Amino acid sequence: MADIMLSEQPLDAAALTQQLIAPQYGGIDIFIGTVRQMTGDVETTAIDYTAYRPMALKEMQKLAAPYQAQGFKVVMAHRVGHLELCDLAVFIGVAAPHRAEAFAACRELIDQLKQTVPIWKKEYDTDKIRFGGLED
């Protein structure tokens, strides 16, 4: 089973990375998403993330399953709650025998997570509050 979590606490990138290190893996790829200040002309000050926890965890496991079946190690973590600028919002890590496999799997996982996992955000901008569907 992949290491999957939704956390109200700050994500510890070093500890999550450590979970990926093992002798059978030669390639480890990591994506870390943070709360950014600017999206085009829109200035963000903070984000509140919410999730439908049971479905989100189930969907994250479902996304990881094909990579685990190939013998890869997958670690996926997403923050929920209130996040400030520069806070880590999401961590996706994949360990595979070779780097090309790890890169491809990590990119696919973050893209799929953003499309299918029920995580929503309320974004506080300098001019208004915006609500998002699945995370972007």
C-alpha positions in Angstrom: 0.0 0.0 0.0 1.2 3.5 -0.8 1.9 6.0 1.9 -1.1 8.3 1.4 -2.2 11.1 3.7 -4.3 14.2 4.1 -2.8 16.4 6.9 -3.9 19.3 9.0 -0.3 19.7 10.0 2.6 21.1 7.9 4.1 18.6 5.5 7.7 17.5 6.3 9.3 17.1 2.9 12.5 15.6 4.4 10.6 12.9 6.3 8.3 12.2 3.3 11.4 11.9 1.0 13.1 9.5 3.5 10.2 7.1 3.0 11.2 6.7 -0.7 14.8 5.7 -0.1 15.5 1.9 -0.5 18.2 -0.2 -2.1 15.9 -1.4 -5.0 15.3 2.2 -6.3 17.8 4.1 -8.4 15.5 7.0 -9.3 13.4 9.2 -7.0 11.3 12.0 -8.3 9.5 14.5 -6.1 6.9 17.2 -6.8 6.3 19.7 -4.1 3.5 22.3 -4.6 3.4 25.4 -2.5 1.0 28.3 -2.1 2.2 30.9 -4.6 1.6 34.6 -4.3 0.8 35.5 -8.0 -1.3 33.7 -10.6 -1.2 36.0 -13.5 -2.5 39.4 -12.3 -4.2 37.9 -9.2 -2.3 38.2 -5.9 -3.1 35.4 -3.4 -2.6 35.9 0.4 -3.7 32.5 1.7 -5.7 29.3 0.8 -8.0 27.1 2.7 -8.1 23.5 1.5 -10.9 21.1 2.3 -11.4 17.5 1.2 -14.0 14.8 1.3 -11.5 12.7 3.3 -12.8 9.1 2.7 -13.2 9.6 -1.0 -10.0 11.6 -1.4 -7.9 8.9 0.4 -9.5 6.1 -1.6 -8.9 8.0 -4.9 -5.2 8.7 -4.0 -4.7 5.0 -3.3 -6.4 4.1 -6.6 -4.0 6.5 -8.4 -1.0 5.0 -6.8 -2.0 1.3 -7.4 -0.8 0.9 -11.0 2.7 2.2 -10.0 2.8 0.0 -7.0 1.9 -3.0 -9.2 5.1 -2.2 -11.1 7.1 -2.3 -7.9 7.4 1.5 -7.4 7.1 3.2 -4.1 4.6 6.1 -4.0 4.2 8.7 -1.3 1.4 11.2 -1.6 0.4 13.9 0.9 -1.9 16.9 0.7 -2.5 19.6 3.3 -6.0 20.6 4.4 -6.9 23.6 6.4 -5.5 27.1 6.3 -2.2 27.6 4.4 -0.2 30.8 4.1 2.2 31.8 1.2 5.0 29.4 0.7 3.4 26.6 2.8 3.7 23.1 1.3 0.3 22.1 -0.1 1.1 18.8 -1.8 3.9 16.3 -1.9 4.1 13.6 -4.6 7.1 11.2 -4.5 7.9 8.2 -6.6 10.8 5.8 -6.3 11.5 3.5 -9.2 14.3 1.4 -10.5 15.3 4.1 -13.0 14.9 7.9 -13.2 12.8 8.1 -16.4 10.1 5.9 -14.8 10.1 7.9 -11.6 9.8 11.2 -13.6 6.9 10.0 -15.7 5.0 8.5 -12.8 5.4 11.5 -10.6 4.1 13.9 -13.3 1.2 11.6 -14.1 0.3 11.3 -10.4 0.2 15.1 -9.7 -1.8 15.7 -12.9 -4.3 12.9 -12.0 -4.6 14.1 -8.4 -5.5 17.6 -9.5 -8.2 16.2 -11.9 -9.8 13.5 -9.8 -9.2 13.8 -6.1 -12.0 15.7 -4.2 -9.9 18.5 -2.7 -11.2 22.0 -2.9 -9.7 25.4 -2.2 -10.9 28.8 -1.1 -8.4 31.2 -2.2 -7.9 34.6 -0.5 -6.9 37.2 -3.0 -6.1 40.9 -2.4 -9.4 41.9 -4.1 -11.8 39.0 -3.4 -12.2 35.4 -2.2 -12.3 32.7 -5.0 -13.6 29.2 -4.7 -12.1 26.4 -6.8 -13.4 23.0 -7.7 -10.7 20.3 -7.7 -7.4 21.8 -6.9 -5.5 23.7 -9.6 
